[in-house]
Amino acid sequence: MEKRFENELKRRRKEIIKFYYMEIGSLIRKKRLELRMTQEEVAKGIFSHTYLSKIEHNAISINKDALFLVMERINMSSEEYSLPEDMLELLENSLDCFFRGDREGYQRLFNDSLDFQYGILIDISRFGYYVMTGDTKNAKASNDELYRYLSVVEDFGFTIYALFASFYNIMIRDFITAKRMYESCKDYHSMSEEVFGLFEFAKFIIYGNLEQYNKSRDGYDNAKNIFISRGILPRIKEMSLYLNLFRMYEESENQFSIHNDIFQYAPISLIHNYIITKSVAEPIHLEELNMILPQTEYYPESLLIKAMHYIKLEDRAMYDSTVSLLKEHYLLNPGEEINYIELLDLKEKNDLLGYKEFLIQYILPYVSKQQNFFFQRIVNREIIEILAEHKRYKDGLMYKMKCEKAIRKAREIKR
């Protein structure tokens, strides 16, 4: 049984390599036309020009020996093209690093990939690296480029792309698109234990953020079993952080203590999101908030929470110091979507109606775009409490129903 399985894996790998040898034909044709050579000139002494024509149109694949002769004929060095078996090996190793949460190993692979001039599997490998390292800008550019060429990718390459794309959409907090990516690739999830484990990990994160906790728990159990059996400590620690985050989203008292050593295994954006959520859901944790440094995603939110805390304490000196840091942040980042200084001014002046309008006009759309239902509910409660203080109970009730409907629609929407 085991021997038969190994033989099947080898057969599939050969099929993948053969597929990408066919794709080399387009590269040969492009180079031949640049040199203004005829098919007869290129094919002479190697094979017939009609055979070359079929290769150039990706109708048949070229073998390695013939490829070397053709490339020599059209003056292409080995640095200008990538052999399919080399590209496939790089992508397989990249998948392994992604599975194990091995950033250092993936860094070495990424550096190796820079030696390759072109190859769709190389581009998928680089895309996974950008996602794993939280490089949003390069990940977006890579995803947009890859999306144009999915028609020339076979099942294995497409599955790994879809897997990385699911985590890319998780990274940018587009959980609805991530859900669509996950569900559209269900036929490929069982391709290997690594692929299945990562897709189940994605399922856990996606449905947890969409507050569909039964499905999320199913993904958690499946992924955790695989990670434990393989001893993948970084992923196990990362899942623990997500699990506590989702329990806060549920406003559950059934949480467990998180030790700071767990932070070394998780992405920075997840750590900071966890700290911000914890500082809102529980009594404020200044030491943890101080871990969020300037020029990181949640830095202005950390300063906002601190400033609100100092308003309650009536600690003017610390409040002024925190607002100064916020002002400095906005000077360095003039394109920020929300200026929290205005919100703090309204809070300090006790201008509740102005404060409410700011929440409705700026904060609520922002957290809605982030697909963060927990913070949507927090903001909605503040709005409803202000309306209640002004004896606008009917408006508060209508607003509550409207917000609940919006969250329910966002959770269940299908594209």
Secondary structure, DSSP 8 states (H G I E B T S, - for coil): -HHHHHHHHHHHHHHHHHHHHHHHHHHHHHHHHHTT--HHHHHTTTS-HHHHHHHHTTSS---HHHHHHHHHHTT--GGGS--HHHHHHHHHHHHHHHHHT-HHHHHHHHHHHTT----HHHHHHHHHHHHHTT-HHHHHHHHHHHHTTGGG--HHHHHHHHHHHHHHHHHTT-HHHHHHHHHHTGGGGGG-HHHHHHHHHHHHHHHHHTT-HHHHHHHHHHHHHHHHHHT-HHHHHHHHHHHHHHHHHTT-S------GGGGGTS-HHHHHHHHHHHHHHSS--HHHHTTS-TTSTTHHHHHHHHHHHHHHHT-HHHHHHHHHHHHHHHHH-TT-S--HHHHHHHHHTT-HHHHHHHIIIIIHHHHHHTT-HHHHHHHHHHHHHHHHHTT-HHHHHHHHHHHHHHHHHHHH---
